[in-house]
Amino acid sequence: MPENRNVWTVPLEGGGWGNHFEGSKRVMDRGPKKDAVKNAGRDRARKHQVEHIIQKADGTIGERNSYGGDSPRRRG
């Protein structure tokens, strides 16, 4: 199990989308539609309680979601 490695949803070179853990080149989920792959990535991030980073088609980060490991909010 990857320890605290975030899940990335990225555009693939040959077309389509894929998910991989941060620091790994192995694509775990792949598909032609971003929404389906993004949903699978979100499920993996929730399971491992890490962040899910979703890239846009141009490779820039479009969205980040955290599913665990956040520090509790403190009173201001």
Secondary structure as GFF3:
##gff-version 3
##sequence-region A 1 76
A	DSSP	beta_strand	7	11	.	.	.	ID=ss1
A	DSSP	beta_strand	17	21	.	.	.	ID=ss2
A	DSSP	beta_strand	29	31	.	.	.	ID=ss3
A	DSSP	alpha_helix	34	48	.	.	.	ID=ss4
A	DSSP	beta_strand	51	55	.	.	.	ID=ss5
A	DSSP	beta_strand	61	66	.	.	.	ID=ss6
###
